[in-house]
Amino acid sequence: MQFIETLVLEFVPKWNANTQLDVLCISTSNPVYLVFCESEASPSIVVRVSGLIDIEKTHTIMEQLYGQVGDLIPMPIALTKIDAGMASIQKGVGGAPWFELASNYTERDQWEELRTRAIDALSRLHEGSFQIQRWQTICEPGNELRRCFDSCIESGTDLSNEVIKLVEVLADRLDSLGRISVYPQHGDYCLNNLIIDLNDLHVIDFEDFGLTSMPFHDEFTLALSMHAQANDLVRSS
């Protein structure tokens, strides 16, 4: 963890060698370090480490988005080289992660309120994306569905013949829309990537941002994740 202390001293000037730091590492495809200062409840900064050039792209995307949507997303602080590759440093945000939702949200009206807040946040995010002119592009929804479906098959996902035929029918129907002007989708807009506080909601994890510009991709992802994580009582009521 020595490199974390080095990064902190370089990019967070208000801290010094005597500052008490606690570091929590989340092991994902690439490690994420949550850095807590003086026993604070929320991380002061978040350090994402990767050896891939994609982290530079993600950091740049967040810088541009932050200029449009502000604290809806974590503020990007710096991107720097380290021995393990590259480190993206972001300001931490307060709130509850997705795995606490099931215990904190037990009533239907709580989930409905959460859904409204998540949709409002998504609208802000999409509006911010739309405002960045160079991100706007053209999409042919039918062909985009086929492209995403082909990627799904290539990844080894096992789908029934019924699903395959349904995708073919829907892609043909979407062809009637022709070519439409669109903006990038978050790509993984689910409860796992929302940090939820009493008054605030923050969107995180932009690694899949822009992989598709298919309209309503993010809305469907949110709907599926809410259905999956709501407890059985809420789903049946």
LINKAJO-V541018 format. One record per residue. RES is the residue in one small letter. PHI is phi in radians with two decimals (NA if undefined). PSI is psi in radians with two decimals (none if undefined). BURIAL is # if it has 9 or more other C-alpha atoms within 8 Angstrom, else .. Layout:
# LINKAJO-V541018
res={RES:RES}
phi={PHI:PHI}
psi={PSI:PSI}
burial={BURIAL:BURIAL}
This chain:
# LINKAJO-V541018
res={m:q:f:i:e:t:l:v:l:e:f:v:p:k:w:n:a:n:t:q:l:d:v:l:c:i:s:t:s:n:p:v:y:l:v:f:c:e:s:e:a:s:p:s:i:v:v:r:v:s:g:l:i:d:i:e:k:t:h:t:i:m:e:q:l:y:g:q:v:g:d:l:i:p:m:p:i:a:l:t:k:i:d:a:g:m:a:s:i:q:k:g:v:g:g:a:p:w:f:e:l:a:s:n:y:t:e:r:d:q:w:e:e:l:r:t:r:a:i:d:a:l:s:r:l:h:e:g:s:f:q:i:q:r:w:q:t:i:c:e:p:g:n:e:l:r:r:c:f:d:s:c:i:e:s:g:t:d:l:s:n:e:v:i:k:l:v:e:v:l:a:d:r:l:d:s:l:g:r:i:s:v:y:p:q:h:g:d:y:c:l:n:n:l:i:i:d:l:n:d:l:h:v:i:d:f:e:d:f:g:l:t:s:m:p:f:h:d:e:f:t:l:a:l:s:m:h:a:q:a:n:d:l:v:r:s:s}
phi={NA:-1.04:-1.17:-1.13:-1.08:-1.10:-1.12:-1.06:-1.13:-1.40:-1.90:-2.17:-1.02:-1.23:-1.62:-2.45:-1.11:-1.62:-1.21:-1.37:-2.04:-2.10:-2.14:-2.01:-1.78:-1.79:-1.52:-2.13:-1.03:-2.30:-1.14:-2.16:-1.92:-1.69:-1.90:-1.82:-1.91:0.91:1.07:-1.19:-1.31:-2.03:-1.15:-1.37:-2.43:-2.21:-2.03:-1.84:-2.03:-2.72:-1.63:-1.65:-1.22:-1.06:-1.16:-1.16:-1.08:-1.10:-1.10:-1.13:-1.03:-1.16:-1.06:-1.22:-1.16:-1.04:-1.14:-1.76:-1.98:1.05:-1.29:-1.09:-2.13:-1.08:-1.29:-1.25:-1.80:-2.83:-2.23:-2.54:-1.46:-2.35:-1.05:-1.45:2.41:-2.20:-2.20:-1.81:-1.91:-2.23:-1.23:-1.26:-2.22:-1.62:2.49:-1.65:-1.36:-1.05:-1.28:-1.68:-1.14:-1.03:-1.49:-1.53:-2.00:-2.04:-1.99:-1.05:-1.16:-1.16:-1.21:-1.16:-1.13:-1.09:-1.04:-1.08:-1.13:-1.17:-1.20:-1.07:-1.12:-1.13:-1.08:-1.11:-1.12:-1.15:-1.11:-1.10:-1.11:-1.11:-1.25:-1.56:-0.97:-1.24:-1.47:-1.22:-2.58:-1.94:-2.22:-1.85:-0.91:-1.08:-1.21:-1.17:-1.10:-1.11:-1.10:-1.15:-1.15:-1.08:-1.12:-1.09:-1.13:-1.12:-1.33:1.73:-1.17:-1.63:-2.11:-1.30:-1.07:-1.10:-1.15:-1.05:-1.15:-1.12:-1.07:-1.07:-1.13:-1.16:-1.09:-1.10:-1.17:-1.17:-1.02:-1.16:-1.36:1.18:-1.84:-2.25:-1.42:-2.44:-2.31:-1.13:-1.67:-1.02:1.68:-2.62:-1.45:-2.27:-1.05:-1.03:-1.93:-2.11:-1.85:-1.98:-2.01:-1.03:-2.00:-2.21:-2.45:-2.10:-1.76:-2.20:1.10:-1.88:-1.11:-1.74:-1.07:1.46:-1.14:-2.50:-2.04:-1.11:-0.97:1.27:-1.01:-1.17:-1.11:-1.17:-1.08:-1.09:-1.06:-1.14:-1.23:-1.16:-1.12:-1.23:-1.71:-1.13:-1.24:-1.04:-1.10:-1.18:-1.12:-1.57:-1.52}
psi={0.04:-0.63:-0.47:-0.79:-0.68:-0.77:-0.72:-0.83:-0.52:-0.69:-0.10:1.43:-0.47:-0.29:2.75:-3.08:-0.32:-0.08:2.28:2.06:2.46:2.34:2.24:2.18:2.21:2.08:1.86:-2.75:-0.57:2.40:2.50:2.23:2.13:2.13:2.04:2.40:2.22:0.80:0.55:2.70:-0.50:2.63:2.44:-0.69:2.80:2.29:2.09:2.26:2.36:2.60:0.03:2.62:-0.30:-0.46:-0.54:-0.75:-0.78:-0.74:-0.72:-0.72:-0.78:-0.64:-0.77:-0.71:-0.70:-0.58:-0.35:-0.68:-0.10:-2.38:0.16:-0.49:2.81:2.47:2.13:2.32:-0.87:2.77:2.19:2.72:2.46:3.05:-0.60:-0.06:-1.98:2.59:2.22:2.18:2.23:2.70:2.41:2.75:2.63:2.63:3.10:2.38:3.00:-0.59:-0.10:-0.08:-0.75:-0.61:-0.50:-0.47:1.80:-0.16:2.66:-0.72:-0.50:-0.73:-0.60:-0.70:-0.73:-0.73:-0.77:-0.77:-0.71:-0.67:-0.71:-0.74:-0.70:-0.68:-0.73:-0.73:-0.79:-0.67:-0.70:-0.72:-0.72:-0.56:-0.30:1.73:-0.72:-0.21:-0.30:2.48:-3.09:2.38:2.41:1.71:-0.70:-0.84:-0.57:-0.67:-0.74:-0.72:-0.81:-0.65:-0.72:-0.69:-0.66:-0.78:-0.75:-0.46:-0.13:0.13:2.28:2.02:2.57:2.81:-0.57:-0.76:-0.74:-0.77:-0.66:-0.73:-0.72:-0.75:-0.79:-0.67:-0.71:-0.69:-0.69:-0.41:-0.45:-0.31:-0.30:-2.38:2.26:2.66:2.29:3.07:2.86:2.56:2.69:-0.69:-0.42:0.88:1.48:3.00:-0.50:-0.45:0.45:2.32:2.07:2.14:3.07:-0.75:-0.19:2.73:2.25:2.48:2.30:3.10:1.53:0.39:-0.52:0.13:2.25:0.01:-0.44:2.64:0.33:2.09:2.45:0.10:-0.83:-0.65:-0.74:-0.68:-0.74:-0.80:-0.76:-0.70:-0.62:-0.71:-0.67:-0.57:-0.33:2.51:2.88:-0.62:-0.76:-0.73:-0.56:-0.20:none}
burial={.:.:.:.:.:.:#:#:#:.:.:.:.:.:#:.:.:.:.:.:#:#:#:.:.:.:.:.:.:.:#:#:#:#:#:#:#:.:.:.:.:#:#:#:#:#:#:#:#:#:.:.:.:.:#:#:.:#:#:.:#:#:#:.:#:#:.:#:#:#:.:#:#:#:#:#:#:.:#:.:.:.:.:.:#:#:#:#:#:#:#:#:#:#:#:#:#:#:.:.:#:#:.:.:.:#:.:.:.:#:#:.:.:.:#:.:#:#:#:.:#:#:.:#:#:#:.:#:#:#:.:.:.:.:#:#:.:.:#:#:#:#:#:#:#:#:.:.:#:.:.:#:#:.:.:.:.:.:.:.:.:.:.:#:.:.:#:#:.:#:#:#:.:#:#:.:.:.:.:#:.:#:#:#:#:#:#:#:#:#:#:.:#:#:#:#:#:.:.:.:#:#:#:#:.:#:.:#:#:#:.:.:#:#:.:.:#:#:#:.:#:#:#:#:#:#:.:.:.:#:.:.:.:#:.:.:.}
